[in-house]
């Protein structure tokens, strides 16, 4: 069953100011337009990151046998550090848990969104 709001409820909902959390939730629920196929920011970032790390390890003459584990460790450190920084920013903003989770989910989605 779907309940239709009364005219009084409809009028009240239009005149009631939107809270910050309500506004954020409304924006986050809005589906962004589909992007053209291509590479995501995440793809571009990690490609460039890996190139720079490979160049630095080559220049520093890091043995090839340890380059893979070193690169994986550096990638994990960057991921963990960036997530911790985002958590600190969201915590400082004093948003609700649901809003923080929604923002984190949106950021992760944007990182994977394919662009030209």
C-alpha distances in whole Angstrom, upper triangle without the diagonal:
4,6,10,13,15,19,20,18,19,22,23,21,24,26,26,28,27,28,30,28,25,27,28,25,24,27,27,23,25,26,30,31,32,36,39,40,43,44,42,43,43,45,48,48,49,51,53,53,54,57,58,58,60,63,63,64,66,68,68,69,67,67,65,64,62,61,58,57,58,56,53,53,54,50,49,50,49,45,46,47,45,42,44,44,41,40,42,41,38,39,41,38,37,33,30,30,27,29,32,30,28,32,33,31,31,35,35,33,36,39,38,37,39,41,44
4,6,10,13,16,17,15,15,19,19,18,20,23,23,25,24,25,27,25,22,24,25,22,21,24,24,21,22,23,27,29,30,34,37,38,41,42,40,41,41,44,46,46,47,50,51,51,53,56,57,57,59,61,62,62,65,67,67,68,66,66,64,64,62,60,57,56,57,54,52,52,52,49,48,49,47,44,44,46,43,40,42,43,39,38,41,39,36,37,39,36,34,31,28,29,25,27,30,29,26,30,32,29,29,33,34,32,34,37,36,35,37,39,42
4,6,9,12,14,12,12,16,16,15,18,20,20,23,22,24,26,25,21,23,25,22,21,24,25,22,23,25,29,30,32,36,39,41,43,44,42,43,43,46,48,48,49,52,53,53,55,57,58,59,61,63,63,64,67,68,69,70,67,68,66,66,64,62,59,58,59,56,54,54,54,51,49,50,49,45,46,47,44,41,43,43,40,39,41,39,36,37,39,36,34,31,28,29,26,27,30,29,27,30,33,31,31,34,35,33,35,38,38,37,39,41,44
4,6,9,11,10,9,13,14,13,15,18,18,21,21,23,26,24,21,23,25,22,20,24,25,22,22,25,28,30,32,35,38,40,43,44,42,43,44,46,48,48,50,52,53,54,55,58,59,59,61,63,64,65,67,69,69,71,68,69,67,67,65,63,60,59,60,57,55,55,55,52,50,51,50,46,47,48,45,42,44,44,40,39,41,40,36,37,39,36,34,31,29,30,27,27,31,30,28,31,33,32,31,35,36,34,35,39,38,37,39,41,43
4,7,8,6,6,10,10,10,12,15,15,18,18,21,23,22,19,21,23,21,19,23,24,21,22,25,28,30,33,36,39,41,44,45,42,43,44,46,48,48,50,52,53,53,55,58,58,59,61,63,64,65,67,69,69,71,68,70,68,67,65,63,60,60,60,57,55,55,55,51,50,51,49,46,46,47,44,41,43,43,39,38,40,38,35,36,37,34,32,29,27,29,26,26,30,30,27,30,33,31,31,34,36,34,35,39,39,37,40,41,44
4,5,5,6,9,10,11,13,14,15,19,20,22,25,25,21,23,26,24,22,26,27,25,25,28,31,33,36,39,42,45,47,48,46,46,47,50,51,51,53,55,57,57,59,61,62,62,65,66,67,68,71,72,72,74,72,73,71,71,69,66,64,63,63,61,58,59,58,55,54,54,52,49,49,50,47,45,46,45,42,41,43,41,37,38,39,36,34,32,30,32,29,29,33,33,31,33,36,35,34,38,39,37,39,42,42,41,43,44,47
4,5,5,6,9,10,11,12,14,18,19,22,25,25,22,23,26,24,22,25,28,25,26,28,31,33,36,39,42,45,47,48,46,46,48,50,51,51,54,56,57,57,59,61,62,63,65,67,67,69,71,72,73,74,72,74,72,72,70,67,65,64,64,62,59,60,59,56,55,55,53,50,50,51,48,45,47,46,42,42,43,41,38,39,40,36,35,32,31,33,30,30,34,34,32,34,37,36,35,38,40,38,39,42,43,41,43,44,47
4,5,5,6,9,10,11,12,16,17,20,24,24,21,22,25,24,22,26,28,26,26,30,32,34,37,40,44,46,49,49,47,47,48,51,52,52,54,56,57,57,60,62,62,63,65,67,67,68,71,72,72,74,72,74,72,72,70,67,65,64,64,62,59,59,58,56,54,55,53,50,50,50,47,45,46,45,42,41,42,40,37,37,38,35,33,31,29,32,29,29,33,34,31,33,37,36,35,38,40,39,39,43,43,42,45,45,48
4,5,5,6,9,10,10,14,15,17,21,21,17,19,22,21,19,23,24,22,23,27,29,32,35,38,41,43,46,46,44,44,45,48,49,49,50,53,54,54,56,58,59,59,62,64,64,65,68,69,69,71,69,70,69,68,66,64,61,61,60,58,56,56,55,52,51,51,49,46,46,46,44,41,42,42,38,37,39,37,33,34,35,32,30,27,26,28,26,25,29,30,28,30,33,32,31,35,37,35,36,40,40,39,41,42,45
4,5,5,6,9,10,13,14,17,20,20,17,18,21,20,17,21,23,21,21,24,27,29,32,35,38,41,43,44,41,42,43,46,47,47,49,51,52,52,55,57,57,58,60,62,62,64,66,67,68,70,67,69,67,67,65,63,60,60,59,57,55,55,54,51,50,50,48,45,45,46,43,41,42,41,37,37,38,36,33,34,35,31,30,27,26,28,26,25,29,29,27,29,32,31,30,33,35,34,34,38,38,36,39,40,42
4,5,5,6,9,12,14,17,20,21,18,18,22,21,19,22,24,23,23,26,29,31,34,37,40,43,45,46,43,43,45,47,48,48,50,53,53,53,56,58,58,59,62,63,63,65,68,68,69,71,69,71,69,69,67,64,62,61,61,58,57,57,55,52,51,52,49,47,47,47,44,42,43,42,38,38,39,37,34,35,35,31,30,28,27,30,27,26,30,31,29,30,34,33,32,35,37,36,36,39,40,38,41,41,44
4,5,5,6,10,12,14,18,19,16,17,20,20,18,21,23,22,23,26,29,31,34,37,41,43,45,46,43,43,44,47,48,47,49,52,52,52,55,57,57,58,61,62,62,64,66,67,67,70,67,69,68,68,65,63,61,60,59,57,55,55,54,51,50,50,48,45,45,45,42,40,41,40,36,36,37,34,31,32,32,29,28,25,24,27,25,24,28,29,27,28,32,32,31,33,36,35,35,39,40,38,41,41,44
4,6,5,8,9,12,15,16,12,14,17,16,14,17,20,18,19,23,25,28,31,33,37,39,41,42,39,39,40,43,44,44,46,48,49,49,51,54,54,54,57,59,59,60,63,64,64,66,64,66,64,64,62,59,57,56,56,53,51,51,50,47,46,46,44,42,42,42,39,37,38,37,33,33,34,31,28,30,30,26,25,23,22,24,22,21,25,26,24,25,29,28,27,30,32,31,31,35,36,34,37,38,41
4,6,8,9,13,16,17,13,14,17,17,15,17,20,19,19,22,24,27,30,33,36,39,41,41,39,38,40,43,44,43,46,48,48,49,51,53,53,54,57,58,58,60,63,63,64,66,64,66,65,65,62,60,58,57,57,54,52,52,51,48,47,47,45,42,42,42,39,37,38,37,34,34,35,32,29,31,31,27,26,24,23,26,24,22,26,27,25,26,29,29,27,30,33,31,31,35,36,34,37,37,40
4,6,9,12,15,17,14,15,18,18,17,19,22,21,22,25,27,29,33,35,39,41,43,43,41,40,42,45,45,45,47,50,50,50,53,55,55,56,58,60,59,61,64,64,65,67,65,67,66,66,64,61,59,58,58,55,54,53,52,49,48,48,46,43,43,43,40,38,39,38,34,34,35,32,29,30,30,27,26,24,24,27,25,23,27,28,26,27,31,31,29,32,34,33,33,37,38,36,39,39,42
4,6,9,13,14,11,12,16,16,15,18,20,20,21,24,26,29,32,35,38,41,42,42,39,39,40,43,44,43,45,48,48,48,51,53,53,53,56,58,57,59,62,62,63,65,63,65,64,64,61,59,57,56,55,53,51,51,49,47,46,45,43,41,41,40,37,35,36,35,32,31,31,29,26,27,27,24,22,20,20,23,22,20,24,26,24,24,28,28,27,30,32,31,32,35,36,35,38,38,41
4,6,10,12,10,10,13,14,13,15,18,19,19,23,24,27,31,33,36,39,40,40,37,36,37,41,41,40,43,45,45,45,48,50,50,50,53,55,54,56,59,59,59,62,60,62,61,61,58,56,54,53,52,50,48,48,46,44,43,43,40,38,38,37,34,33,33,32,29,28,29,26,23,24,24,20,20,18,18,22,20,18,22,24,22,22,26,26,25,27,30,29,29,32,34,33,36,36,39
4,7,8,6,6,10,11,10,12,15,15,16,20,21,24,27,30,33,36,37,37,33,33,34,37,38,37,39,42,42,42,45,47,46,47,50,51,51,53,55,56,56,59,57,59,57,58,55,53,51,50,49,47,45,44,43,41,39,39,37,35,34,34,31,29,30,29,25,25,26,23,20,22,22,18,17,15,15,18,17,15,18,20,18,18,22,22,21,23,26,26,26,29,30,29,32,33,36
4,5,5,6,9,10,11,12,14,15,17,20,22,25,28,30,34,36,37,36,33,32,33,36,37,35,38,41,41,40,43,45,45,45,48,49,49,51,54,54,54,56,54,56,55,56,53,50,49,47,47,44,43,42,41,38,37,37,34,32,32,31,29,27,27,26,23,22,22,20,17,18,18,15,14,12,12,15,14,12,15,18,16,16,20,21,20,22,25,25,25,28,30,29,32,33,36
4,5,5,6,9,10,11,12,14,16,19,20,24,26,28,31,33,34,33,30,28,29,33,33,32,34,37,37,36,39,42,41,41,45,46,45,47,50,50,50,53,51,53,52,52,49,47,45,44,43,41,39,39,37,35,34,33,31,29,29,28,25,23,24,22,19,19,19,16,14,15,15,11,11,9,10,14,13,10,13,15,14,13,17,18,17,19,22,22,22,24,27,26,29,30,33
4,5,5,6,9,10,10,12,14,18,19,23,25,27,31,32,33,32,29,27,28,31,32,31,33,36,36,35,38,41,40,40,44,45,45,46,49,50,49,52,50,51,50,50,47,45,43,42,42,39,37,37,36,33,32,32,30,27,27,26,24,22,22,21,18,17,18,16,13,14,15,11,10,7,7,10,9,7,10,12,11,11,15,16,15,17,20,20,20,23,25,25,28,29,32
4,5,5,6,9,10,10,12,16,18,21,24,26,30,32,33,32,29,28,29,33,34,33,35,37,38,37,40,42,42,43,46,47,47,48,51,52,52,54,52,54,53,53,50,48,46,45,44,42,40,39,38,36,34,34,32,30,29,29,27,24,25,24,21,20,22,19,16,18,19,15,14,11,11,13,11,9,13,14,12,13,17,17,16,19,21,21,21,24,26,25,28,29,32
4,5,5,6,9,10,11,14,16,19,22,24,28,30,31,30,27,26,28,31,31,31,33,36,36,36,38,41,40,41,44,45,45,47,50,50,51,53,51,53,52,52,49,47,45,44,43,41,39,39,37,35,34,34,31,29,29,29,26,24,25,24,20,20,21,19,16,18,18,15,15,12,13,15,13,10,13,15,12,12,16,17,15,17,20,19,19,23,24,23,26,27,30
4,5,5,6,9,10,13,14,18,20,22,26,27,28,28,24,23,24,28,28,27,29,32,33,32,35,37,37,38,40,42,42,43,46,47,47,49,47,49,48,48,45,43,41,40,39,37,35,35,34,31,30,30,28,25,25,25,22,20,21,20,17,17,18,16,13,15,16,13,13,10,11,12,10,7,10,12,9,9,12,13,11,14,16,16,16,19,21,20,24,24,28
4,5,5,6,9,12,14,17,20,22,26,27,28,28,24,24,25,28,29,28,30,33,34,33,36,38,38,39,41,43,43,44,47,48,48,50,48,50,48,48,46,43,41,40,40,38,35,35,34,31,30,31,29,26,26,26,23,21,22,22,18,18,20,18,15,17,18,15,15,11,11,12,9,7,10,11,8,9,13,12,11,14,16,16,16,20,21,20,24,25,28
4,6,5,6,10,12,16,18,21,24,26,28,28,25,25,26,29,30,29,32,34,35,35,37,39,40,40,43,45,45,46,49,50,50,52,50,52,50,50,48,46,43,43,42,40,38,38,37,34,33,33,31,28,29,29,26,24,26,25,21,21,23,21,18,20,21,18,18,15,14,16,13,11,14,14,11,12,15,15,13,16,18,17,17,21,22,20,23,24,27
4,5,5,9,10,13,16,18,22,24,25,25,22,21,23,26,27,26,29,31,31,32,34,36,36,37,40,41,42,43,46,47,47,49,47,49,48,48,45,43,41,41,40,37,35,36,34,31,31,31,28,26,27,27,23,22,24,23,19,20,22,19,17,20,20,17,18,15,15,16,14,11,13,14,10,10,14,13,11,13,16,14,14,18,19,17,20,21,24
4,5,8,9,13,15,17,21,22,23,23,20,19,20,23,25,24,26,29,29,29,32,34,34,35,38,39,40,41,43,45,45,47,45,46,45,45,42,40,38,37,37,34,32,33,32,28,28,28,26,23,24,24,21,19,21,21,17,18,20,18,15,18,19,16,17,14,14,14,11,9,11,11,7,7,11,10,7,11,13,11,12,15,16,15,19,20,23
4,6,9,12,15,17,21,22,24,24,21,22,22,25,27,27,28,31,32,32,34,36,37,38,40,42,42,44,46,47,48,49,47,49,47,47,45,42,40,39,39,37,34,35,34,31,30,31,29,26,27,27,24,22,24,24,20,21,23,21,18,21,23,20,20,16,16,16,12,11,14,13,9,11,13,11,10,13,15,13,14,17,18,16,19,21,24
4,6,9,12,15,18,20,22,23,20,21,22,25,26,26,28,30,31,32,34,36,37,38,40,42,42,44,46,47,48,50,48,49,47,48,46,43,41,41,40,37,36,36,35,32,32,32,30,27,28,29,25,24,26,26,22,23,25,23,20,23,25,22,22,19,19,19,16,14,16,16,12,13,15,13,11,14,16,13,14,17,18,15,18,19,22
4,7,9,12,15,17,19,20,18,19,20,22,24,24,26,28,29,30,32,34,35,36,38,40,41,42,44,46,46,48,46,47,45,46,44,41,38,39,39,36,34,35,34,30,30,32,29,26,28,29,25,24,27,26,22,24,26,24,22,25,27,24,25,21,21,21,18,16,18,17,13,14,16,13,11,14,15,12,12,16,15,13,15,16,19
4,6,9,12,15,16,17,15,16,18,20,21,22,24,26,27,28,30,31,32,34,36,37,38,40,42,43,44,46,44,46,43,44,42,39,37,37,37,34,33,34,32,29,29,30,27,25,27,28,24,23,26,25,22,24,26,24,22,25,27,24,25,22,23,23,20,18,19,18,14,14,16,14,11,13,14,11,10,14,13,10,13,13,16
4,6,10,12,15,16,15,17,19,20,21,23,25,26,27,28,30,32,33,35,36,37,39,41,42,43,45,46,45,46,44,45,43,40,38,39,39,35,34,35,34,30,31,32,29,27,30,30,26,26,29,28,25,27,29,27,25,29,30,27,29,26,27,26,23,21,23,22,18,18,19,17,14,16,17,13,12,15,14,11,12,12,14
4,7,9,12,14,13,15,17,18,19,21,23,24,25,27,28,30,31,33,34,36,37,39,40,42,43,44,43,44,41,42,41,38,35,37,37,33,32,34,32,29,30,31,28,26,29,30,26,26,29,28,25,27,30,28,27,30,32,29,31,28,28,28,25,23,24,22,19,19,20,17,14,16,16,12,11,14,12,9,9,10,12
4,6,9,10,10,12,15,15,16,18,20,20,22,24,25,26,28,30,31,32,34,36,37,38,40,41,40,41,39,40,38,35,33,34,34,31,30,32,30,27,28,30,27,25,28,28,25,25,28,27,25,27,30,28,27,30,32,30,32,29,30,29,26,24,25,23,20,19,20,18,15,15,15,12,11,13,11,7,6,6,8
4,6,9,10,13,16,15,15,18,20,20,21,24,25,26,28,30,30,32,34,35,36,38,40,41,40,41,38,39,38,35,33,34,34,31,30,33,31,27,29,31,28,26,29,30,27,27,31,30,27,30,33,31,30,34,35,33,35,32,33,32,30,28,28,26,24,23,23,21,18,18,18,15,13,14,13,9,7,6,6
4,7,9,12,14,13,14,17,18,17,20,22,23,23,26,27,28,29,32,33,33,35,37,38,37,38,35,36,35,32,30,32,32,28,27,30,29,25,27,29,26,25,28,29,26,26,30,29,27,30,33,31,30,34,35,34,36,33,34,33,30,29,28,27,24,23,23,21,19,19,17,15,13,14,11,9,5,6,6
4,7,10,12,10,10,14,15,14,16,19,19,20,22,24,24,26,28,29,30,32,34,35,33,34,32,33,32,29,27,29,29,25,25,28,26,23,25,27,24,23,26,27,24,25,28,28,26,29,31,30,30,33,35,33,36,33,34,33,31,29,28,27,25,24,23,21,19,18,17,15,13,13,11,9,5,5,5
4,7,8,6,7,10,11,11,13,15,16,16,19,20,21,22,25,26,27,29,30,31,30,31,29,30,29,26,24,25,25,22,21,24,22,19,21,23,20,19,23,23,21,22,25,25,23,26,29,27,27,31,32,31,34,32,33,31,30,28,27,25,24,22,21,19,18,16,15,13,12,10,9,8,5,5,6
4,5,5,6,9,10,11,12,14,15,17,19,20,21,23,24,26,27,29,30,31,30,31,29,30,28,25,23,25,24,21,20,22,20,17,19,21,18,16,20,20,17,18,22,21,20,22,25,24,24,27,28,28,30,28,29,27,26,24,23,21,20,18,17,16,14,12,11,10,8,6,5,5,4,6,8
4,5,5,6,9,10,11,12,14,15,16,18,20,21,22,24,26,27,28,30,28,30,28,29,28,24,23,24,23,19,19,21,18,15,17,18,15,14,18,18,15,16,19,18,17,20,22,21,21,25,26,25,28,26,28,26,25,23,21,21,19,17,16,15,14,11,10,10,8,5,7,7,7,8,10
4,6,5,6,8,10,10,12,14,15,16,18,20,21,22,24,26,27,28,26,28,26,26,24,21,19,20,20,16,16,17,15,12,14,15,12,11,15,15,13,14,17,17,16,19,21,20,21,24,25,25,28,26,27,25,24,23,21,20,19,17,15,14,14,11,9,10,9,5,6,8,9,11,13
4,6,5,6,9,10,11,12,14,15,16,18,20,21,22,24,26,27,25,26,24,25,23,20,18,20,20,16,15,18,16,13,15,17,14,14,17,18,16,17,21,21,20,22,25,24,25,28,29,29,31,30,31,29,28,27,25,23,22,21,18,18,17,14,13,13,12,8,8,10,9,10,12
4,6,5,6,9,10,11,12,14,15,17,18,20,21,23,24,26,25,26,24,26,24,21,19,21,20,16,17,19,17,14,17,18,15,15,19,19,16,18,22,21,20,23,25,24,25,28,29,29,32,31,32,30,30,28,26,25,24,22,20,20,18,16,15,15,13,10,10,11,10,10,11
4,6,5,6,9,10,11,12,14,15,16,18,20,21,22,24,23,25,23,24,22,19,18,19,18,14,15,16,14,11,14,15,11,12,15,15,13,15,18,17,17,20,22,21,23,26,27,27,30,29,30,29,28,26,24,23,23,20,18,19,18,14,14,15,13,9,11,13,13,13,14
4,5,5,6,8,10,10,12,14,15,16,18,20,21,22,20,22,20,21,19,16,14,16,15,11,11,13,11,8,12,13,10,11,14,15,13,15,18,18,18,21,23,23,24,27,28,29,31,30,31,29,29,28,25,24,24,22,19,19,19,16,14,16,15,11,12,14,14,15,16
4,5,5,6,9,10,11,12,14,15,16,18,20,21,20,21,19,21,19,16,14,17,16,12,13,16,14,11,15,16,14,14,18,18,17,19,22,22,22,25,27,27,28,30,32,32,35,33,35,33,32,31,29,27,27,25,23,23,22,19,17,18,17,14,14,16,14,15,15
4,5,5,6,9,10,11,12,14,15,17,18,20,19,21,19,22,20,16,16,18,16,13,14,16,13,12,16,16,13,15,18,18,17,19,22,21,22,25,26,26,27,30,31,31,34,33,35,33,33,32,29,28,28,26,23,24,23,20,19,20,18,15,16,17,16,16,16
4,5,5,6,9,10,11,12,14,15,16,18,17,19,18,19,17,14,13,15,13,10,11,13,10,9,12,12,10,12,15,15,14,17,19,19,20,23,24,24,26,28,29,30,32,32,34,32,32,30,28,27,27,25,22,23,23,19,18,20,18,15,16,18,18,18,19
4,5,5,6,8,10,10,12,14,15,16,15,16,14,16,15,11,10,12,11,7,10,12,10,9,12,13,12,14,17,17,17,19,21,22,22,25,27,27,29,31,32,33,35,35,36,34,34,33,30,29,29,27,24,25,25,22,20,22,21,17,17,20,19,20,21
4,6,5,6,9,10,10,12,14,15,15,16,15,17,16,12,13,15,14,10,13,15,13,12,16,17,15,17,20,20,19,22,24,24,25,28,29,29,31,33,34,35,38,37,39,37,37,36,33,32,32,30,27,28,27,24,23,24,23,19,20,22,21,21,21
4,5,5,6,9,10,10,12,14,14,16,15,18,16,13,14,16,13,10,14,15,12,12,16,15,14,16,19,18,18,21,23,23,24,27,28,28,30,32,33,34,37,36,38,37,37,35,32,32,32,30,27,28,28,24,23,25,23,20,21,23,23,22,23
4,5,5,6,8,10,10,12,11,13,13,15,13,9,10,12,9,7,10,11,9,10,13,13,12,15,17,17,18,20,22,22,24,26,27,28,30,32,32,34,36,36,38,36,37,35,32,32,32,30,27,28,28,25,23,25,24,21,22,24,24,24,25
4,5,5,6,9,10,10,10,11,10,13,12,8,9,12,10,8,12,13,11,12,16,16,16,18,20,21,21,24,25,26,27,30,31,31,33,35,36,37,40,40,41,39,39,38,35,34,35,33,30,30,31,27,26,27,26,23,23,26,25,25,26
4,6,5,6,9,10,10,13,12,15,14,11,13,15,13,11,15,16,14,15,19,19,18,20,23,22,23,26,27,27,29,31,32,32,35,37,37,38,41,41,43,41,42,40,37,37,37,35,32,33,33,29,28,30,28,25,26,28,27,27,26
4,5,5,6,8,9,12,12,15,13,10,13,15,12,11,15,15,12,14,18,17,16,19,21,21,21,25,26,25,27,30,30,31,34,35,36,37,40,40,42,40,41,40,36,36,37,34,32,33,33,29,28,30,29,25,27,29,28,28,29
4,5,5,6,5,8,9,11,10,7,10,12,9,9,13,13,12,14,17,17,17,20,22,21,23,25,26,27,29,31,32,33,35,36,37,39,41,42,43,41,42,41,37,37,38,36,33,34,34,31,29,31,30,27,28,30,30,30,30
4,5,5,6,8,9,12,12,9,12,15,12,12,16,17,15,17,20,20,20,23,25,25,26,29,30,30,32,34,35,36,38,40,40,42,45,45,46,44,45,44,40,40,41,38,35,36,36,33,32,33,32,29,29,32,31,31,31
4,5,8,11,12,15,14,12,16,17,15,15,18,19,17,19,22,21,21,24,26,25,26,30,30,30,32,35,35,36,38,40,40,42,45,45,47,45,46,45,41,41,42,39,37,38,38,34,33,35,34,30,31,34,33,33,32
4,6,9,11,14,13,11,15,16,13,14,17,17,16,18,21,20,20,24,25,24,26,29,29,29,32,34,34,35,38,39,40,42,44,45,46,44,46,44,41,41,42,39,36,38,38,35,33,36,35,31,32,35,34,34,35
4,6,8,11,11,10,14,15,13,14,18,18,17,20,22,22,22,25,27,26,28,31,32,32,34,36,37,38,40,42,42,44,47,47,48,46,47,46,43,42,44,41,38,39,40,36,35,37,36,32,33,36,35,36,36
4,6,8,7,7,11,11,9,11,14,14,14,17,19,19,20,23,24,24,26,28,29,30,32,34,34,36,38,39,40,42,44,45,46,44,45,44,40,40,41,39,36,37,38,34,32,35,34,31,31,34,34,35,35
4,5,6,7,10,11,10,12,15,15,16,18,20,21,22,24,26,26,28,30,31,32,34,36,37,38,40,41,43,45,47,47,48,45,46,46,42,41,43,41,37,38,39,36,34,36,36,32,32,36,35,36,36
4,5,5,8,10,10,11,13,15,16,17,19,20,22,23,25,26,27,29,31,32,34,35,37,38,40,41,42,44,46,46,47,44,45,44,41,40,41,39,36,37,37,34,32,34,34,30,30,33,32,34,34
4,6,7,8,10,11,13,14,16,17,19,20,22,23,25,26,28,29,30,32,34,35,36,38,40,41,42,44,46,46,46,44,44,44,41,39,41,40,36,36,38,35,32,34,35,31,31,34,33,35,36
4,6,6,6,9,10,11,12,14,16,17,19,20,21,22,24,26,27,28,30,32,33,35,36,37,39,41,43,43,43,41,42,41,38,37,38,37,33,34,35,32,30,32,32,29,29,32,32,34,35
4,6,5,6,9,10,10,12,14,15,16,18,20,21,22,24,26,27,29,30,31,33,35,36,37,39,41,41,42,39,40,39,36,35,36,35,31,32,33,30,27,30,30,26,26,29,29,30,31
4,5,5,6,9,10,11,12,14,15,17,18,20,21,23,24,26,27,29,30,32,33,34,36,38,40,39,40,37,38,37,34,33,34,32,29,29,30,28,25,27,27,24,24,27,27,28,29
4,5,5,6,9,10,11,12,14,15,16,18,20,21,22,24,26,27,28,30,32,33,34,36,38,38,38,35,36,36,33,31,33,32,28,28,30,27,25,27,28,24,24,28,28,30,31
4,5,5,6,9,10,11,12,14,15,16,18,20,21,22,24,26,27,29,30,31,33,35,37,37,38,35,36,36,32,31,33,31,27,28,30,27,25,27,27,24,24,28,28,30,31
4,5,5,6,9,10,11,12,14,15,17,18,20,21,23,24,26,27,29,30,32,33,35,35,36,33,34,34,30,29,30,29,25,26,27,24,22,24,24,20,21,24,24,26,27
4,5,5,6,9,10,11,12,14,15,17,18,20,21,22,24,26,27,28,30,32,33,33,34,31,32,31,28,27,28,27,23,24,25,22,20,22,23,19,19,23,24,26,27
4,5,5,6,9,10,10,12,14,15,16,18,20,21,22,24,26,27,28,30,32,32,33,30,31,31,27,26,28,27,23,24,26,23,21,24,24,20,21,25,26,28,30
4,5,5,6,9,10,10,12,14,15,16,18,20,21,23,24,26,27,29,31,31,32,30,31,30,26,26,27,25,22,23,24,21,19,22,22,19,20,23,24,26,27
4,5,5,6,9,10,11,12,14,15,17,18,20,21,23,24,26,27,29,29,30,27,28,27,24,23,24,23,19,20,21,18,16,19,19,15,16,20,21,22,24
4,5,5,6,8,10,11,12,14,15,16,18,20,21,22,24,26,27,27,28,25,26,26,22,21,23,21,18,19,21,18,16,19,19,16,17,21,22,24,27
4,6,5,6,8,10,10,12,14,15,16,18,20,21,22,24,26,26,27,25,26,26,22,22,24,22,18,20,22,18,17,20,21,17,19,23,24,26,28
4,6,5,6,8,10,10,12,14,15,17,18,20,21,23,25,25,26,24,25,24,21,20,22,19,16,18,19,16,15,18,18,14,17,20,21,23,25
4,6,5,6,9,10,11,12,14,16,17,18,20,21,23,23,24,21,22,21,18,17,19,17,13,15,16,13,11,15,15,12,14,17,19,21,24
4,6,5,6,9,10,10,12,14,15,16,18,20,21,21,22,20,21,21,17,17,19,17,14,16,17,15,13,17,18,15,17,20,23,25,27
4,5,5,6,9,10,11,12,14,15,17,19,20,21,22,20,22,21,17,18,20,17,14,17,18,15,15,18,18,16,18,21,24,25,28
4,5,5,6,9,10,11,12,14,15,17,19,19,21,19,20,19,15,15,17,14,11,14,15,11,11,15,15,12,15,18,21,22,24
4,5,5,6,9,10,11,12,14,15,17,17,18,16,17,16,12,12,14,12,9,12,13,10,10,14,14,13,15,18,21,22,26
4,5,5,6,9,10,10,12,14,16,16,17,16,18,17,13,14,16,14,11,14,16,13,14,17,18,16,19,22,25,26,29
4,5,5,6,9,10,11,13,15,15,17,16,18,17,13,14,16,13,11,15,16,13,14,17,17,16,19,21,24,25,28
4,5,5,6,8,10,11,13,13,15,14,15,13,10,11,13,10,8,11,12,10,11,14,14,14,17,19,22,23,26
4,5,5,6,9,10,11,11,13,11,13,12,8,10,12,10,8,12,13,12,13,16,17,16,19,21,24,26,29
4,6,5,6,9,10,11,14,13,16,14,11,13,15,13,12,15,16,15,16,19,19,19,22,24,27,28,31
4,5,5,6,9,10,13,13,15,13,10,13,14,11,11,15,15,13,15,18,18,18,21,22,26,26,29
4,5,5,7,7,9,9,11,9,6,9,11,8,9,12,13,12,14,17,17,18,20,22,25,26,30
4,5,5,7,9,9,12,11,8,11,13,12,12,15,16,15,17,20,20,21,24,25,29,30,33
4,5,8,11,12,15,13,11,14,16,14,14,18,18,17,20,22,22,22,26,27,30,31,34
4,6,9,11,13,11,9,13,14,12,13,17,16,16,19,21,20,22,25,25,29,29,33
4,7,9,12,10,9,13,14,13,14,17,18,18,20,22,23,24,27,27,31,32,35
4,7,8,6,6,10,11,10,12,15,15,16,18,20,20,22,24,25,29,30,33
4,5,5,6,9,10,11,12,14,15,17,18,20,21,23,25,26,29,31,34
4,5,5,6,9,10,11,12,14,15,17,18,20,21,23,24,28,30,33
4,5,5,6,9,10,10,12,14,15,16,18,20,21,22,26,28,32
4,5,5,6,9,10,10,12,14,15,16,18,20,21,24,26,29
4,5,5,6,9,10,11,12,14,15,17,19,20,24,25,29
4,5,5,6,9,10,11,12,14,15,17,18,22,24,28
4,6,5,6,9,10,10,12,14,15,16,20,22,26
4,5,5,6,9,10,10,12,14,15,19,20,24
4,5,5,6,9,10,11,13,14,18,20,23
4,5,5,6,9,10,11,12,16,18,22
4,5,5,6,9,10,10,14,16,19
4,5,5,6,9,10,13,15,18
4,5,5,7,9,12,15,18
4,5,5,6,10,12,16
4,5,5,8,10,14
4,6,8,10,14
4,6,9,13
4,6,10
4,7
4
